[in-house]
């Protein structure tokens, strides 16, 4: 499979987002999906400490037992509400705690890509980067990244890393698809300028771009959209259909060649 670079890492152009592990999938279901990934040549797995209350990392770690050196593992910390009471989620103190918990659940001695899940406006980015730099120096983390950062925050992080001689972010993981193209205005140019890789989440828009849903038809049982609350489901579908109707055919055509089995991660890199 075609590869992309994330700093010193080499990853396939398609990876697996693991937010269903520990929520919609139990340990056995997780293992089955991981095995299917290996069969398809996918060995990049992206999870987070908040997915399934930590079960996503735990189930993924168990599914990868005996195969750790064959894969690249990315996980995230710092989502709102994920830190211990009274501890800022982007602080050095929380990062040191969070990484040890993630390493334990994953059953590994290193995390290949460690990402802050959301910006923490209460903590200077230099503090966050300093703690992550320590983890890289200690060999507990290989590369670092961020998620849900806009272009301004990306430039601030790059400046802080440069000023403090710290390990810089290598990636930003934001929502990006044929239906949601906001990153093209500012985030993609910032990635090109700063040499960051962009990891899109929801590139298939919860399956809307796989062809499994049809306007006016009943939702297939067991799908992510069918499990959404009715108001959220209605809003998602109506927004998608409006966008599709307004999208020129030449722009939308590539979607027909996207994978139809629901692999929720693709990636582009400027490196």
Protein Blocks (a to p, Z undefined) as FASTA:
>chain_A
ZZddehjbccdfbdcdfklgoplpcfklmmmmmmmmmmnopabdcddfkggnhmmmmmmm
mmmgoilmmpccdddehiehkacehiafkbmklmmmmmmmmmmmnopabdfbdcdfbdcf
kbcfklmmmmmmmmmmnopafbdcdehiafklmmmmmmmmmmnopacdfbdcddddfklm
klmmmmmmmmmmnopacddehklgnolmnopacehiacdehiaklmpcfklmmmmmmmmm
mmmmmpcfklmmmmmmpcfehpabdcddfZZ
